[in-house]
């Protein structure tokens, strides 16, 4: 029999595990969220699931390597070869955010309806094509379109990729899975700029083809990723069967905009606003304090390298409270942002960059797995798209507002962002704490029921009598 989506009689938000513990346990086992589901109590994966996780992590590493190689040189290329104005360069940067914001929610819903793999493959192909288009013209107006298309491609990849990992993992190992993805992502971001230097030299060290070599490198890597995803990925049969059954189901709007999910959207918006502002003003602020360009580059390395430890954060989140680790990490990150505008000692700022990177490595895997736990199982991709939209929209707002406020506040704009992030965390903490307690209680009930279902029932044989196993 095909496996149907849990309904009121089995498990889901609003179900009562104490009134129906057996169906609760069966529902969790069916959808891979039980500690005793396939894979065992230790959260081990099948060889195929490991291969698929490694493929997605490798894909993220390769795409972010290409992205990291292109990112530092794109503004220079636009300025020197396309003769674009500073305002147009800003518009090109904003076009990427606009592409993600416009389509992430739609593509997240599409991944719930037609599957994760088509969105992943098509998204990477679109990103590869858009990157390749940069070598076809030097008219700056076209680059707004190309960058927008890159954003659309990313909007397809992120929600589908996160939902695919949620599908092939269990609650016992989900944070570790997301931790490996984050480690791979930032490993690529570190490797990309390092590879860009020899690539630029390979293209002649100056002129148009020096830049083109980097764009070609990024595009080719993305095409290789698309081929690997198409050949290796295979969605779990139980997920595909359930999707066919519920394809005509109406979207449960109340469950998708539940209080816990809205709380996650608030966290995404308040933290990403500051990240958007940080990208625009950080280098300018350091230069105003007398920092060299080498020091500016060192701060980005100090920020990125600790995030390679995200897999450690994931392991911690699978063993301890995801709520606590999420709020500890994001809280430490907000404190780092506050200090950026208040302290003007360059060595101290470098240390705080490393602290911020470690904070995100701690918080992100816990947050990602926690969000999956509170999402309706049939609409994980939709919720991932909503979170991506909220975060990228706030990041876009940060990139637009920060330059205006920087003229008046200087580095204090980052302090303002840190305070905003703390306010957001404080506002949603009670909601997410209650939700974490509820999920923990449900998990304990499920573990007890599953243990009872595997233990043979016994009846006393009377005084001095033995025991017999009930039929």
N, C-alpha and C positions, 0 to 999 in steps of 0.2 A: 504493500500500500504506500502511495506517496505520502511524504511527511508534511502534514499541514502546519500552518502557522498557529502557534498557541492561541487559544481563545479564552473567553471568560472561564471556561471549565477547566483550563489547564494552568497556564502561567502567563503572566504579563503584568504591567503596571496596574495596580488596583486589585490583583488577585490576592487571596489570603492563604499563605502557605500553611497556617495552622488548621484552617478548615479543610483544606484539601492537600495534605502534605505529599501524598503519593503522586498525584498528578503534577504537583510542583516539581518534584524530583525528576519525573519523566520528562517534563518540559525542558528542564535545564540540561539534562543529558542529551536530548534530541538536538539542541542547538549549541552544544559544545561549551556551555558555560559552567558546567559542574566541575568541581575538582576531581570528580571520579569519572568524567567523560572520557571519550577516546583519547588515549594518551596517558591516562593514569593520573594518580594523585600528585605526581611530581610535575605534571604539565609537560611531559615529553611529547615530541612531535614525530609523525611518520617521516620516512626518508623523503617522500615526495613533497610534503609540506615544508621541510627544511630546504629542499632545492628551490621551491617556489619563493620562499622568503628570501633566500640568498639571491635569487634572480631579481626580485624587486629592489632589494638593498643595493645590488650591483648596478641596477638601472639608475637608481637615485644617485649613486656615486658618479656614474659616467655623465649623467645629465648635469649634475651640479659641478662637475669638473669643467665641462664645456661652458656652463654659465659663469663659473668663477674665472675662466680664462677670458671671456668676452667682457665681463662687467667693468674691469678697470680701464679698458681701452675704448669702450664704446663712446663715452663723452668726448675723448680726445679725437677719435675718428670723426665724429659729427662736427667738431669744431674745426679741425685742420683740413679734412678732406671734403666734407659737405658744406663747410662754411656756415654752419647753423648758429643762430644766436643763442644766448644763454637761456632765454625764455623758451625757445623751441626745443632745446635740449631737455629742459624741465618737462615740456609737453610729451616728449618721447618717453621719458621715464614714467610719467603718469599714465601713459597709454597702456602699459603692462598691467598696472593695478586695475585700470578700468576694464580690461579684458577679463581678468579674474573675477572681479566683482559682478560683472554682467552675466557670467555664465556658470560660475561655480555651483550655485544652487540648482540650476536647471540640469547640469550634468550629474550632480549628485543624485537627483531624482531619477535620471535616466539610467544610472548604474543599478538602481534598485529594480528597475523595470526590465532592462534588456541584458544586464550583466556587467560585471566589472571589467572583464578583459577587453571587450570592444572599445570602451572608453579609454582604457590605458593605451592601447595600440594606436588608436586614431589620434589621441592627444599628443603622444610623443612624435608621431609623424607630422602633425601640424606644427609642432614646435621646431622640428628639424627643418621643415620647409621654410618657415618664417625666418629662421637664422640664416639659411642659405640665400634668401632673397636680398640680404644686405649687400651682397657682392654684385648685384645687378644694376645698381644706380647710385648716384651721389646726390640726387635731389632730396633735400632734407624732409620734404613733406611726406615722401613715401615711407620714411622710417617710422613715422607715427603709426601708420597702418601695420608695418612689419612687427613693431613692438606690441601692438594691440593683439595681433594674431598669436604671438608668443604667449601672451597672457591667457588667451582663449585655450591654447593647448595645455597650459599649466592648470587651468580651471578644470579640464577634463581628467588630468592625471591625478591630482591631489585627492579629491574625495573618493574616486574609484580605488586608488591605491590603498588608502587608509581602510576603506571598507573591505577590500580583498584580504588584507592582513587580519582584520577582525574576523572574517569568515574562516580562515585557515588556522586560527589560534583559539585557545581556550582561555577562560578567565585566569587559570593558573599560570599561563606563560605570556599573556597578551602584552603586559608592560615591557617584558624583555624583547618581544617582537618589535614594538614601536621604538624601543631604545636602540636596537640595531639599525632601524631605518634612519633615526636621527644621527647616529654615529656615521653612517655611510654618507648621508647628506653633507655633513660638515667636513668630512674627510675630503669630499670632492671640492668643497668650497676652499679648502686649504691648498689642495693640489692644483686647482685651476690656475690661479695667479702665478704659481711657480712654473707651470708649463708654458704660460703665455710668453715668458721672456725668450726662451729658445725658439718658440714659434714665430715671434715677431722678428727675431734675427734671421730665421730661415726664409722669411719673405723679403729679405733684403735689408731689414733694419730701419727702413724709412719708406715713406710713400704709401701708396694705396695698397699694394700687394702685401706689405708687412701686416696691415690690418686684415686683409682678406684671408691670409693664412690662418688667423685665429678664428674667423667666422667659419671657414671651411672645416677646421678641426672640430668646432662645437657642433656643426651640423652632422658631420660624419659619425661622431660618437652617438648622437641621438638616433640616427638611422640604425646603427648597430643595436642599440637598446630596443628599438621597435621590433626588429627581427627576433631578438632573444625573447621578448615578451610573447610574441606570437607563437613561437615554437614551444616554449616551456610551460606557460601558465595554463592551468586547467582548473576551473572553478569546482569546488566540492559538489558531488552529485546531490547531496541532501539540500544544498542551497539552491541549486538549479531547479530541482523538483518543486521545492516550496515556492520559488519565484513563479513558476508556471501556474501554480494553483492560485496565487494571490494577485496575478497580473491585472485582474479586473477589479480588485478591491479598491475601495475609496481610501484616500489618504486620511489617517486618523489625526486631524489637525490638532485636537486638544492634547494628544499624547506627544506630538512633535513640538508643540510650543508649551510644554510643561514647564513648571517652575525650575526644576534642575537644569533643563536644556537652556532656558533663557539665562540662567546664571552663568553657564559656560559661555554664552554669546557675550555677556557683559565682560567677563574676564578676557576674552579674545579681543574685544574692542578696546578696552582700556590699556591693555599691554601693547597692542600693535600700534596704537596711536603714537606712543612714545618711541617705538622702534622706527616708525616712519620719520618722526622728527629727528631721531638720532642719526639716521642715514644722511640727512641733509646737512645738519649743523655740526656734527661731531668734529670732522676734520677742520672746519672753519674755526671752531672754538679752540681747538688745540693750537692751531697756527697763531691765533690771537694771543695765546699764552707763551709764544716763543718756541713751540715745538718744531723740530725738523720734520721733513717728509719721511725720513727713515723712522722716526719715533711714531709718526701717525700710522705708518704701516705696521709697526710693532704692536700697536694697540689692537688692530684688527686681528693679528695673529694671536695675541693674548686672549682675545674674546673667543676666537673660533676653536683653538686647540682643546680647551677643557671640554668642549661639547662633544669631542670624540669619545668621551667617557659616558655618553648617554646610555650605552648598553649596561653599564653598572647601575645607573639610575633606574633602568628598567627592572633589573634583578631585585633591587631594593623594593620597588613598588609592587612586585609580585609577592613579596614576603611580609610587607608592612602596610600601613594605612596609606592608600593612594591620596586620600583627602589631605592628610598631614603633609606628605611629601610635596604635593602640588602647591599647597599654600606656603609651605616653608620656602620652596624654590622661587615662586613668583614674588613672595614677600622680600626675599634677599635681593632679587633682581631690582625691585622697586627702590629699595634702599640704595643700591648702587647708582641708579639713575639720579636720585636725590643728591648724592654726594658729588656727582659730576659737575653740577652747577655751583656747588657751595665751596668746594676745595679746588685750589689752583696749583697744587703741587704735582708736577708731572709724574714722578715715580709712584705716588699714591694712586693717581688715576690709572696707571698701568696695572697696578695690583687689583684695583676694583674691576677692571675689564676682565681679568681672570676669574674673579669672584662671580661676576655676572654670568660668564660662560658656564661655570660649575653649577650655578643656580638653575640655569635653563636645562642643563643636562640632568639635574635632579627632578625638575618639575615636569618637563614635557612628557616623558613616557608615562608617568603617573596620570597626568591630565588626559592623555589620549585614551588610555585604557578605561579610566573612570567615565569619560564621555560615552564610550561604547556601552558601558554597563547601564547608563540611564537612557539610552536610545531605544526606541521601538525596534525590535529585531528585524522587521521587514523593511525598515527605512533608515538603516545605518548610513547608507550613502547620502541620503537626503540631509540628514543631520550634519554629516561631515561637510557637505556643501554649504549649509547654512553657517557653520562656524567659520569656514574659509571666507565666505562673503563678508561676515561681520568683521573679521580680522583685517582683511585686505581693504575694505572700505575705510576702516579707521586708519590703516597705514597710509592710504591715499590722502585722507584728511590731514594726517600729520605732515606729509611732505608738502602740502599746500599752505598750511597754517604756520608751520615752523619758520620759514624764511621771514614772514611778516613779523612774528613775535620776536625773532632773534635780533632784529634791528633795535628793539626796545629793551629786551631782557637779557640779551647775550646768552651765556651758558645756562642761566636760570630757567630757560625753556625746558631743559631736561629735568630740572628739579620739579617744575610744574607737572611734567609728565609722570615722574615717579610718584608724586602725591596723588595724581589722578588714578594711577594703577592701584595704590593702596586703598583709596576710597572704593574702587570697584571690588577689590578683594573683600574688604570689610562688609560691603553691602550684601554680597552673595554668600558669605561664610555660613550664616545660620541655615540657609536653604540647603547647601551642599553637605553640611555636617549632618543634618537630619536624614538626607538621602543616603549618605554613606552608612549611617547606623542602620537604616532600613535594609539596605543591601547586605550588610554584614549579618543581620539577624536571619534574613532569608537564606543566605548561604549556609549558615549553621544548621538551620532546619533541614535543608536539602541534604547535607552531609549525614545527618542522623537518620533521615528516612532512607537514603540509599544504603546505609550500613544495615538497617533493619531489613531491607528488601533482599539483601544478600545473605542474611543470617537465617538458617532454618528455624522455624517455629518449634518450640518444645512445650510439652505439657508434663506436669508431674504425674508419676504413676501411683501416687498415694504414699502412705507411710511405709517407709522401708522399700518402697518400690523404686524402680528405675525411671528413666525418662524415655519417651518415645517421640519420634519426629512426626509431626502432623502431616497428613497427606496434603 
